[in-house]
Amino acid sequence: MLAVDAPNLGLCCNASALKFWHLRIIKTYDKPEYYIGQTVLHKMKVRQGEILHPVEVIGIFWTGIDWQYGVSLPEEHPWFEVDDREVEWVDDHEVEPM
């Protein structure tokens, strides 16, 4: 992420070289709570309340507000569909540590 007070990205074309201005990178966002390869519990709402199902984190994505996790759905997961991509992106409040 770029720092809020960073100058505009500039690109100057010269006959012999290109000049790039290096922008400061913001480092104040939270680190992800879970990491690729970690097994976590996927929290799903049902009529009776909530159920938790173990899934593996296979991707992490920063949305600019919070983290999203790509999880691999096992065959016994309620959202699993045969011949579908077997991967679901869930928000950070939908996963819990095991």
N, C-alpha and C positions, 0 to 999 in steps of 0.2 A: 504494500500500500504506500502511496505517496504521502509525504507530510503535508498538512494543510497549508503551511506557509511556504511550500516549495515553489521555486520559480517555474514559469511555463517551460515545457520541453522545447528546446530549440534545435534545429538541424541546419547547419550552414554548409552549403556546398561550395567548395573551393576547387580550383582547377587541379590541385594536387592532393587534397585531403578532405576528409569529412571531420567536422568537429561535433562532438556530442557533449552536452552538459549533463553531468551526473547529478541526479536528484537524490535528496536524502530520503531514506525509507523510514516510515513510521514503525516503531517497535513497541507500541503501547497496547496492542490488542492482546487478548487473553490467549494463552497456549491451549491447544485442544486437550480435553480431559481424557480422551481415549485415543489410541494409536492403531495403525494398520497392523492386523494380525491378532489383535486383542479380542477375546470373547466377552461380549456384553449381553445384557438382557434387554430385549426390545419390548417396550411397554405399549400395549394396545388396549383401547377402550372397547368393551363389549357391553351388552345390556345389563349383565350381572355386576359390572364394575370394570376391573382391569385384569389383564392376564400378562404374564411375563414369559418371553420365549428366548432361549439363548441363540445368538447370532454372532457371526464374525465380522469385524470391521475390515473392509477392503478398500475404503477410500475416505478421504477427509477433504472438506471444502469450506473455505471461509466466505461467508455471504456478505461481509461488510458489517454485519450486525452480530451474528453468532456463527457457530460451527454447525455444519451438517455432516452426517456420516453415511457413507455408502456401506450397506450391510448385505452380506450374502445370506439368502434365505434357504435354509435346509428344507428337504422334502416334507418334513412333518410340520412346517410352519403354516399357519392358517392362510397367509397371503401367497403362498407358493403356487405357481401355475406352471404346468408342464408346457414346454416349448416357449416359455416366456423368458425374460432375461434373468430371472432369479436374483436380481439385485434391486434393492430399494434404498432411496435416499431419505433419511429421517433426520428431524431436528434434534438438537442436543437434549431437549427435555423429554424426548421419546426413548432414550436409552439410559440404562442404569448399570453400575458396576456389578459384577457377579460376586 
